[in-house]
């Protein structure tokens, strides 16, 4: 349980650092047996900042989160939802 909260906090910190409206950032975790999905919801004006040009920013966020989760052996996904 503690590790999942840390991952949610990591995703939240990374995304809040990028957006203009950090108070509107919401991260929802969906836990499965072998995987976890982190749904990131931001203000409509900030979606482009989180995704980045050609998806580079969200790809970098996913890389950091996957590296942090490697120890747990679970597969993680980060999805931006609107």
N, C-alpha and C positions, 0 to 999 in steps of 0.2 A: 504494500500500500504506500509506503513512504517513497519508494522509487518512482511510482507513477506520479505522485504529487510533484516530485522534483522535475520530472520531464515536462509536466504541464507548466510549471514555473519557468523552466528554460524557454519553452516556446513563447510564453507570454512576454518574457523580458526581451527576447529577440524581436518580436513583432512590434512591441510598444516603442522600441528604439527607432523604428523605421517610419512610423505613421505620424500624421499631424494631430490626430484625435486619439491619444492613447487611452483615454477613459472609455472609449467605445469598443476596445478590444475584448473579445470573449474567446476563450479556448475551452472547448468541450472535448472530453476524452471518452472514447468508446473502447472498452477493454474486451478483448477476446481471449481465447485459450493461448494462442501462439502469437498474437499480434495486438497492437494498439493503434487506434486512429485518433489523431488530434485534429479536430475541426476548428479552424480559425475564422472568426467572423469579425470584420472591421467595418468602419464607416464606408459608404459607397465611394467617396472621394479617395479613400486610401487603398482600395483594392489594387490599383495599378502600381502603387509603391511597394506593396508586398510581393506582387508577382514579378515586377521588374521587366526590363527589356528582354524579350525573347525568353522570359521565365528564369533569368539568371538568379534573381534574388531568392525566389521560392526554392530553387534548386540548391542554393547555398544553405538555406535554413534546413532543408531536408537532410543535407549532408551532415550538418552539425548535430542534428537530433539523432540521426542514425548512428553516428560515432558515439554519442553519449549513451545510446541504448545498447550498444554492442555487448557490453558486459552482462546485461540481463538475458541475452539470447533471444529476446523477442524481436519480432519484426515491427517496425513503426512506419506510419505514414502520416504526412502532414497535408491536409487539404484546406484550401481556401473556399469558404462557402459565402454566398451572398444572401 
